[in-house]
Amino acid sequence: MIATTRLFREAAEAASVVERQLDANRTLVADLAERIRKLSPRAVVTCARGSSDHAATYAKYLVETRTGLLASSAAPSVSSIYASRANLEGVLFLAISQSGASPDLLAAVAAAKKAGACVIALVNDDQSPLSRAAHHTVPLRAGVETSVAATKSYIASLAAIVHLVASWTEDDELAQGLAKAPAQLAQAWQSDWSAAIAPLRGAESLYVVGRGLGLGIAQEAALKLKETCGLHAEAFSAAELRHGPLALVRRGFPVLVFAQHDETHGGVVDLAAELARGGAAVLLAGGSGPGALSLPTQAASPVIEPLLMIQSFYRLVDGLAAARGRDPDHPPHLSKVTATL
């Protein structure tokens, strides 16, 4: 089968993008990590929109589990609309963006600098206004991305986050896991998730579930299902599903579950089994159980598994869009750069 969508072609580049990024950024990230250790930040704040904000969710869990620091997401409107000022002395401020051109993100960065933060931009366009505004830039090196639905730049953002945290914390095990990611991403792209198309072809709504390091990719998958497939999807932490949302799950209701093999794995797989027993159409990546459709995944470092799962998902969502009669390259009402004020 010859794929013609830009989404498919660009998502297929993720393995080579991450390999290029790691090689090109090696010295830059090592130097930046040394600066962060000298800064000894008291907290980390992330700021992003859309897919980049889902990368920020991943960053929150990785930073908090690997450094012990509090990591929090900044709402861009606090500075761009409300003009509120925060005390960010000694804070590391991570701004994540594909284009580096969104006005509200730029306003948030300017406010963070005035408030005393050290601003690092993780951005695909290293000549963008965001890159010029930040104290330091980590280029994502994903190359030109023309698909409205970001794919390779999202995975590049996750890889850059892992690279930065591994270097900052001098975590050799984490660095070694990341070094294997390009080859594993290539394998993940070949994973066949097409069995998930049948239960989703006629669906109107579904839940996408993850926990911890997997929550960010659940958010990302839900967004992609909305924008490319016209499918209403909501992302939830597995820990939150019982706090109300479970009431909507009826027989045949589809639930896509991501379960990376870390401390969250047992609880997430148990939840998937419970949902399947209740009659939900459970699609489970990273595990197996009675009544659930198991989606094939690669064994890897638990920190890297979310990158591999979302890569396999991108291939699925391209096929699902076609099955639902949608063009993933031309989602209604959307453009590549969203100029939020």
matplotlib code that plots the C-alpha trace (Angstrom):
import matplotlib.pyplot as plt

x = [0.0, 1.4, 0.4, -0.1, -0.9, 1.6, 0.8, 1.9, 5.1, 6.1, 5.3, 7.4, 10.5, 10.4, 13.2, 15.6, 14.6, 15.4, 18.7, 19.7, 18.6, 20.6, 23.8, 23.4, 22.5, 24.9, 27.4, 24.7, 22.6, 25.6, 26.6, 23.1, 22.8, 25.8, 24.2, 21.1, 23.1, 24.8, 21.4, 20.0, 16.4, 13.8, 11.1, 10.3, 7.5, 6.4, 4.5, 3.0, -0.1, -1.7, 0.6, 3.5, 1.4, 1.0, 4.8, 4.9, 2.7, 5.3, 8.0, 6.2, 6.2, 9.8, 11.1, 9.2, 10.2, 13.8, 14.7, 12.3, 11.4, 7.9, 7.0, 3.9, 2.2, 1.9, -1.3, -0.2, -3.3, -2.1, 0.5, -1.0, -4.5, -4.5, -1.0, -0.4, 3.2, 4.7, 7.9, 10.0, 13.4, 15.4, 12.8, 13.6, 11.0, 10.6, 8.7, 7.9, 6.7, 6.9, 6.6, 7.9, 5.5, 2.4, 1.8, 0.6, 3.6, 5.9, 4.1, 4.5, 8.2, 8.7, 6.9, 8.9, 12.2, 11.1, 10.1, 13.6, 13.2, 15.8, 14.0, 14.8, 13.0, 12.5, 11.5, 11.6, 12.3, 15.5, 15.3, 11.8, 10.8, 10.6, 14.2, 15.4, 13.4, 14.7, 18.0, 18.8, 17.4, 17.3, 16.4, 14.1, 15.6, 12.4, 12.8, 9.9, 6.6, 3.7, 1.0, -1.5, -1.5, 2.0, 3.7, 7.4, 7.8, 5.9, 8.1, 11.1, 9.9, 9.6, 13.1, 14.6, 12.9, 14.5, 17.9, 17.8, 16.7, 19.1, 22.0, 20.9, 20.6, 23.6, 21.4, 23.4, 20.6, 18.1, 20.7, 21.3, 17.6, 17.3, 20.2, 18.1, 15.1, 15.8, 15.9, 12.9, 10.9, 11.6, 10.2, 7.2, 6.3, 6.0, 3.7, 0.3, -2.5, -5.0, -7.2, -8.3, -9.9, -13.0, -14.2, -13.4, -14.7, -18.3, -17.6, -18.9, -16.9, -14.2, -11.9, -8.1, -6.4, -2.9, -1.1, 2.1, 4.5, 1.7, -0.8, 0.8, 0.5, -3.1, -3.8, -2.0, -3.9, -7.2, -6.3, -5.3, -8.5, -10.5, -8.6, -7.9, -10.8, -13.6, -14.0, -14.8, -12.1, -11.3, -8.1, -8.1, -5.6, -6.4, -6.6, -9.3, -11.6, -13.5, -14.2, -17.2, -16.2, -16.7, -20.5, -20.5, -18.9, -21.5, -21.4, -19.4, -18.0, -14.4, -11.5, -7.9, -5.5, -1.7, 0.2, 4.0, 5.9, 6.6, 5.1, 1.7, 1.5, -0.4, -3.1, -3.7, -3.9, -6.3, -8.5, -8.5, -9.6, -12.4, -13.6, -13.6, -15.6, -18.2, -18.6, -16.4, -14.4, -11.0, -7.9, -4.8, -1.3, 1.4, -0.5, -3.1, -6.2, -9.5, -11.8, -9.3, -7.8, -4.0, -2.1, 1.5, 4.3, 8.1, 9.9, 12.0, 12.9, 9.6, 10.5, 10.9, 7.8, 5.4, 7.4, 7.1, 3.4, 2.5, 4.5, 2.5, -0.7, 0.2, 0.1, -3.2, -4.8, -3.8, -5.6, -8.6, -9.0, -9.2, -11.6, -13.9, -13.7, -11.6, -8.5, -6.0, -4.1, -7.0, -8.9, -11.7, -11.1, -7.4, -4.1, -0.5, 0.4, -2.3, -2.0, -3.6, -3.6]
y = [0.0, 3.4, 6.1, 9.6, 11.7, 14.1, 12.9, 9.4, 10.5, 12.9, 10.5, 7.8, 10.1, 10.1, 7.5, 9.4, 12.7, 11.4, 9.9, 13.3, 15.2, 13.2, 13.4, 17.1, 18.2, 16.1, 18.9, 21.6, 19.5, 18.5, 22.2, 23.2, 20.4, 21.8, 25.2, 23.7, 21.9, 25.2, 27.0, 24.3, 25.3, 25.3, 24.3, 23.7, 25.4, 24.3, 26.4, 25.1, 24.7, 21.7, 18.7, 20.6, 20.9, 17.1, 16.9, 19.2, 16.7, 14.0, 16.5, 17.1, 13.4, 12.8, 15.9, 15.1, 11.4, 11.9, 15.2, 15.4, 19.0, 20.3, 20.8, 22.7, 23.9, 27.6, 28.9, 31.3, 33.5, 34.4, 36.7, 37.3, 38.2, 38.8, 40.4, 38.8, 38.6, 35.7, 35.3, 32.9, 33.6, 30.3, 28.6, 26.7, 27.6, 25.2, 26.6, 23.9, 24.6, 23.4, 26.8, 29.1, 31.8, 31.7, 35.2, 34.0, 31.7, 34.6, 36.8, 34.1, 33.8, 37.5, 37.6, 34.6, 36.3, 39.5, 37.4, 36.0, 32.5, 30.8, 30.2, 27.2, 26.8, 23.4, 24.4, 23.0, 26.3, 27.5, 30.8, 31.5, 34.4, 31.9, 30.8, 34.4, 35.3, 32.4, 32.3, 28.9, 26.8, 23.0, 22.5, 19.7, 19.1, 17.5, 19.3, 20.9, 19.6, 20.6, 18.3, 20.3, 17.4, 17.4, 14.0, 13.8, 17.2, 15.8, 12.7, 14.9, 17.0, 13.9, 12.8, 16.3, 16.2, 12.8, 14.0, 17.1, 15.3, 12.4, 14.9, 17.2, 14.3, 12.4, 9.3, 6.9, 4.3, 6.9, 8.0, 4.4, 3.9, 7.0, 5.9, 2.8, 4.9, 5.5, 1.8, 1.1, 3.9, 2.3, -1.0, 0.7, 2.3, -1.2, -2.4, -3.4, -1.7, -2.0, -4.3, -1.2, 0.3, -1.9, -0.9, 2.7, 3.1, 3.9, 5.2, 8.6, 8.9, 7.2, 7.5, 7.4, 6.4, 6.5, 7.2, 8.9, 9.1, 7.7, 10.4, 12.8, 10.4, 9.7, 13.4, 13.5, 10.5, 12.1, 15.3, 13.4, 11.4, 14.7, 16.6, 13.8, 11.5, 13.7, 11.4, 12.9, 11.6, 12.5, 11.7, 10.7, 9.5, 5.9, 7.2, 9.8, 7.6, 6.4, 10.0, 10.4, 9.6, 5.9, 6.5, 7.0, 3.7, 1.4, -1.9, -1.4, 2.0, 2.1, 2.8, 3.1, 2.3, 3.0, 1.0, 1.5, -1.0, 1.1, 1.4, 2.3, -0.8, -3.1, -0.7, 0.4, -3.1, -4.0, -1.1, -2.2, -5.7, -4.2, -2.1, -5.1, -7.2, -4.4, -4.7, -1.8, -2.3, -2.1, -1.5, -2.1, -1.1, -2.5, -5.3, -8.1, -9.4, -11.2, -9.3, -6.6, -6.2, -6.2, -3.9, -4.9, -2.9, -3.1, -3.8, -0.8, 1.4, 2.4, 6.1, 5.4, 3.2, 6.2, 7.4, 4.0, 3.7, 7.1, 6.3, 3.1, 5.1, 7.7, 5.0, 3.7, 7.1, 7.8, 4.5, 5.2, 8.6, 7.0, 4.4, 7.2, 9.1, 11.9, 13.6, 14.0, 16.6, 19.0, 19.0, 21.6, 25.0, 24.3, 25.7, 24.8, 27.7, 28.7, 32.3, 32.3, 35.6]
z = [0.0, -1.0, 1.4, 0.0, 3.1, 4.5, 7.9, 7.0, 5.3, 8.1, 10.9, 9.2, 9.6, 13.4, 13.8, 11.6, 13.2, 16.7, 15.5, 13.9, 16.9, 19.4, 17.3, 16.5, 20.1, 22.1, 23.0, 23.2, 25.7, 27.7, 28.1, 29.0, 31.5, 33.3, 33.4, 34.9, 37.6, 38.5, 38.6, 40.9, 40.0, 42.8, 40.3, 36.6, 34.7, 31.3, 28.7, 25.5, 23.4, 21.6, 20.9, 22.5, 25.7, 25.7, 25.5, 28.5, 30.4, 29.7, 30.9, 34.1, 35.0, 33.9, 35.8, 39.0, 39.0, 38.1, 39.9, 42.8, 41.8, 41.4, 37.8, 36.8, 33.6, 33.1, 31.5, 28.8, 29.3, 32.8, 31.2, 27.7, 28.8, 32.5, 32.6, 36.0, 37.3, 39.1, 41.1, 39.0, 40.5, 40.4, 38.2, 35.0, 32.3, 29.4, 26.4, 23.9, 20.3, 16.8, 15.1, 17.9, 16.6, 18.8, 20.3, 23.7, 24.1, 23.3, 25.8, 28.4, 27.7, 27.9, 31.3, 32.6, 31.8, 33.5, 36.5, 36.8, 35.2, 33.1, 29.8, 27.6, 24.2, 22.8, 19.3, 15.8, 14.1, 15.8, 13.9, 15.3, 17.5, 20.4, 19.9, 19.8, 23.0, 25.1, 27.0, 25.5, 22.7, 22.1, 18.4, 17.8, 14.3, 12.9, 9.6, 7.7, 9.0, 6.7, 8.1, 10.2, 12.7, 14.2, 14.4, 14.1, 15.9, 18.8, 19.1, 18.7, 21.6, 23.8, 22.8, 23.5, 27.0, 27.8, 26.5, 28.6, 31.8, 31.3, 30.9, 33.7, 36.2, 34.7, 34.4, 32.3, 32.3, 30.9, 28.3, 27.2, 26.8, 24.7, 22.5, 21.4, 20.6, 16.9, 16.0, 18.3, 16.6, 13.2, 14.6, 16.2, 12.8, 11.4, 14.2, 12.9, 14.8, 12.0, 14.0, 15.9, 12.8, 12.9, 16.4, 15.8, 12.2, 13.2, 16.7, 17.8, 21.0, 23.0, 25.9, 25.7, 28.9, 30.3, 33.5, 34.6, 31.6, 29.4, 30.1, 27.6, 24.8, 25.8, 25.4, 22.1, 20.7, 21.7, 19.9, 16.8, 16.7, 16.9, 14.2, 11.7, 12.2, 13.3, 16.3, 19.7, 22.1, 25.7, 27.5, 31.1, 33.7, 34.7, 38.2, 37.3, 35.2, 38.3, 39.4, 37.2, 33.6, 34.1, 34.2, 30.4, 29.6, 28.2, 26.3, 23.1, 24.2, 22.9, 25.2, 24.0, 26.8, 26.9, 29.6, 29.7, 31.8, 34.9, 38.3, 36.8, 34.6, 36.9, 37.8, 34.2, 32.9, 35.8, 34.8, 31.2, 32.3, 34.4, 31.5, 29.2, 31.7, 31.7, 28.0, 26.8, 23.5, 25.0, 22.8, 24.9, 24.0, 26.4, 27.9, 27.4, 29.1, 28.6, 26.4, 25.4, 21.9, 22.5, 20.2, 19.5, 21.2, 21.5, 24.7, 25.7, 28.7, 30.3, 29.7, 25.9, 25.5, 25.2, 22.2, 20.6, 21.3, 19.9, 16.8, 16.2, 16.9, 14.2, 11.6, 12.9, 12.9, 9.3, 8.3, 10.5, 9.0, 5.5, 6.8, 8.1, 4.8, 6.2, 4.8, 7.7, 5.8, 5.6, 9.0, 9.0, 10.6, 11.4, 10.2, 10.9, 13.1, 15.6, 16.6, 20.0, 21.8]

ax = plt.figure().add_subplot(projection="3d")
ax.plot(x, y, z, "-o")
ax.set_aspect("equal")
plt.show()
